[in-house]
Amino acid sequence: MPSPYAQGARNAVRTCLNVQANDRVAVICDVGRADIADAIVQEAQRAGAVVACWTMEDWVRRPAREFPAALADRIVAFSPTVSYFIGEGQAGELAFRVPMLDLLAHRLRCRHGHMIGIDTRLMEDGMAVDYEEVYRVTRRVYDAVRAASEIRVTSPLGTDLSVQLTARHRWVPCDGRYWEQGQWGNLPEGEVFTAPEGVDGLLVAEELGDHFAARYGLLSQPVRFEIEKGRVRRIQGPEPLRQELEAYLAQSPHSDRVGEFAIGTNVGLRSVVGNFLQDEKYPGVHLAFGDPYALETGADWSAPSHLDALTTRTDVWVGDRQLMAEGHILA
């Protein structure tokens, strides 16, 4: 019987990262996602690559508050050209994942697939879509926004945002095709993002990222973020979530600052499912408060946190041109 992960693993290995027989593939996973990691390992081996796999819990206590030097040494000694992280996220584990990404994608220049929060449903859904179509749509949206100075976003739930953009910050097309060394993306894929210059207005969020995703899933009551000059000024939502969010955004001087503005471009997805790794790629808009992925966007600041917030069924205008209507991409 074929594995239910077969198509998703094939996309992750062959379509997205273009693994070849001359590659050396490093896989880092956690215990809870060992079955998905095994599917990736087997597909990479079928492609002819040499593969090594490490399990987080063998090296660090969860939640992982550091990326262990001993694990880094093992990975460096293996000299990978391709890498994957396959696991769940726990509170505070950016302290593990950020230096891991720096090692894999930036220092070692791996082609990297970041599968934080992946599960069975996502392997059978978002990872199994037509990634040639994801690539085409993402590139069209990227071409439409990369020179924009302002974008307007509204939604039926009340989102109403004015997003100011600057040429100093790069747009990043996450098209699911990472074939050059040093390129990386979150899988399942399909979005275009940048670090905005400023944001004003109201974001009505239906789903949250980081560790809030696993705890709350799709929100039964949306959270309202009032944003002024790129900072969250007020949060309205159910308790105790509102208090948790206020504490999260207060953990550093830039944790309440809008660090990312993104448009989902995975048109193969038919609905949001309550897993943010995939839902942020659903055609809609999300903002992230905190770290702006400076190495990718060119922003000149950073934060130890990154909280995504999703709004769907959006209308999006790039200047006078409508790019999205009720969540349908027009580009």
N, C-alpha and C positions, 0 to 999 in steps of 0.2 A: 504494500500500500504506500503511495507517495506521501511524503511529509506535508502537513498543512502549511508548513513554512516554505515550501519549495519555491514558489514564484517570488515571494518576498525576499528570500535569501538570494535567489538568482539576480533580482534587481539590485539588491544591496552590493553584491560582489561584482557582477559583470557589467550591468548598465550604469550604476552610479559611480563606482570606483574603478571600473575597467581593470580588474585584477587579471594579471597575465602570469605565464609560467616563470617569468624572471623576477616575480615579486616575492617579498618576504613580508608576511602579514602578522601583525601583533594584535591580539584580541585581549581586552581587559573586560571582565564581566563580574557580576555578583552572583551569589548562590541562587537567588530567586529567578534569574533569567539564564541559567546555565543551558536550558534546552534550546533557547533561541541562539545563544552563542555557539552551541554545537552545530546548529544548522548553517551558520555563517562559516564556521571552521570547515565543515565538510564541503561546502560549495567552493570555498577558496582552494581547498586541496584538489577538487575536481578540475579547477582551472589550472592546476599545475603548480600553484604557489607553495612555498614553505611556510608553515603556520606555527606560531607559538601562542599559548593562551595562559593568562594569569587570572585567578579569582581574587577579588578584593579582600574577602574575609580571611584569606591566607596571609595577608600582609598588614591589615589595619583593622582596628575595632570600629564598628559602625555606631553612630554616624561618624564618617571619616573626616577628621579635622585637619588632615595633612595628606600630601602625596608622599609616601615613604621613599626615602633616598635609596633604600636597598632595591625596591621595585624599579625605580628609575634606572638604577645601574644595570639591572637585568635586561631591561628593554633596550637601553643604549647598546649593550653588548650584542644583542640580537640583530641590530642594524636594520630595522624594518623600513620598508618603502610604503606600506599601507598599514592602517591601524583602524580599530573599531573600539568604541566603548559601548557596552551593552549592559544596562542595569537600571535599577530604580534609584530615584533621588531621595535623600533624607535631609532634614533640616540641617543647615550649616555645611553641607558637603560641597559647596562651591570651593571651599578650601582644599578639597581633593581634586575636583574636576578642572579648575582653572590652571593650576600648575601642570596637570596631566596634559591638557590641551596645548599649553605652551611648549612642553617637551615634544609632543608628537607632531603637531602641525607646524610649529615655528622653528624649533631647534633641529629636529630630525627631518623636517620637511616631508612628512608622510602625507599621502592622500588619506584623509581621515573621515570616517563615518561615525557621527556622534549619536547614539541611540539611547539617550537618557529617557527613561519612562516607557520604553518599548514593552509591549505585551502581545499576547496571542492575537487579540482582535486587530491590533495595528499591523502585525505581520501579515494577516490575511486580508486587510483592507488597504490602508494607506501605502504599505510597501508593495502591494500587488497591482497598483494602477499602471496605466500606460505612461511610463516616464519619458517617452519621446514627446508626448503631448504636454506633460508638465514642463519640459524644457522649452517647447515652443511658446507656451503661454507666458511663462516667466520672463522670457526674453522680450516679448512684446510689451509687457507691463514695465519692465526695466527701461526700455526705450522711451516709454511714455512719461516716466517720472524723473529720469536722471538729471534733467536740466531744470526741473521745477523750482520755483521760489516759494510757492505756497500751495497747500492742499487743504481742501475742506472735506470733512467727514460728518455725515449725519446717519441716524438709524431710527427705526420706529420706536425703540424704547427710550429715545431722548438724547442719545449721543449727539453732540454738536461741537465739533472741534475745528479750530483754525491752526494749521501746522505750518510754521515758518521753517524754511530750509536754507542751507548755505552750501555754496560750491566747495567750501573747505572740507566738507564731510562727504565721503564717498557713499553712493548707493551700492548695495551688495546683492547681486542676483543669485538666490539660492535655487538653482535650476535642477538640482539632482544629478549633475554631471561634474564629478570631481576627478578629472583625468590628469591634472598637472600637479607636480609635487608642491606640497605646502597648502593645497586647497583642502577645505573641509566644510562639512555642513551637517545639520541635524537631519536624521532620517527617521520617519518619512519626511520628504522634502517638498518644497514648493512655496517660496515667498520671496519678496523683495524688501530690503530694509535699509535704513540709514539712521544716523543720530541726528535728530532735528535741532535746529537752532533755537526754536522756542515752540511752545504749545499753549494755547488758551482755550478754555471752554469746559465742557462736561463730557466725561467718558462714563457711559453706563456699561459696566462689565458683567458679562454672563458667565465667565470662567476665568480662573486665575492660574498662574504658573507656579514654579518652584514647588515647595512641599505642600502648598495649599491645594494643588491639583489632586493629589492622591487623597487628601483628607476630605475635600468638599465636592470634587467633580463639577458637574454642571450646577450652577447656583440656583436654588429654588427662588431666591430673592436677589435680584441684581445688586451690585455694589456701585455706588455713584462716587466718582472721583472728580472733585472740582479742581481745575488746574489753571494756574495763572503764572505767566512768564516762565513756563516750563517746570513749575514746582506744584506738587499736590498741596493745596491749601485746606481742603476739607474732605472727609470721607463720610459717606452715609451708607449704612447697611446693617444687617442683622448682627446681634451680639451672640457670641463673643468675637465673631470674625472681625468686626470693625476695630476692636481694641487690638487684636492680633496684627492687623494690617498697620495700624498706627505705630505699634512697636517696631514692626519690620522696617517701616520707612524712616524710623528715627535712629537706626543703628549706625549711621555714618552721615557726614555732611552732605553727601550726594545721593543718599538712598531714596530720597523723595523727588529726585530730579528725573525728568523724562529722558532716558538714554537711548530709546529705540522707538522708531515708528516703522511699522511693517504692514504689508499688504499680502494676504494669502493668495496663492496661485495654483493650488492643487485642485484642478477642476474635475479630477476623478473622484473626489470625495462628495458624498451625497448629503451628509449631515454631520453635525458635531456629535462626539461620542462620550465626552467626559474625560478624555485623556489629552492633556494640553500639548504633548509632543506632536500629536497629529492635528488637533483642532486649530492650532495657530496657523496651519497651512491651508485650512478651509477658506474659501474665498470670503474674506472679510478684512477687518483691520484689528491689529493689536498694538498697544503701547507697552513699553517696559520701563519701569521706574528703577533707576540704579545704573549699573555698569553699561557703557555704550559700545562695548566691543571695539575699543579704540584701535587695536591693531588692524581691524577690518575697515572701520569707518573713518579713521583719521581724527576722531575726537581727541581733545587734549586733557581729558579728566577721566577718573575711574571711580569705582565703588566696589565694596566687597559683597554686594547683593545685586540681584536682578529679578524683579517681579513683573511678569507679563500679565496683561489684562486684555481680554478679548471682547470685541463687540461684533455682531453678525448682522446680516441683512442690510448692509451698509450701502449708502450712496456716497460715492467718492468723486470729487471734482479736482482736476489738476488745472489750475487757472480757470479758464472758461470751458474746458473740455471735460465731459463726464466720462470717467474711467470705469465706474462700477455703478450698477443700478440694482438695488435690493439684493446685493450679493452676487450679481451676475456680471462677470467681467466683459466689458465692451471693447477693450483694446484689440 
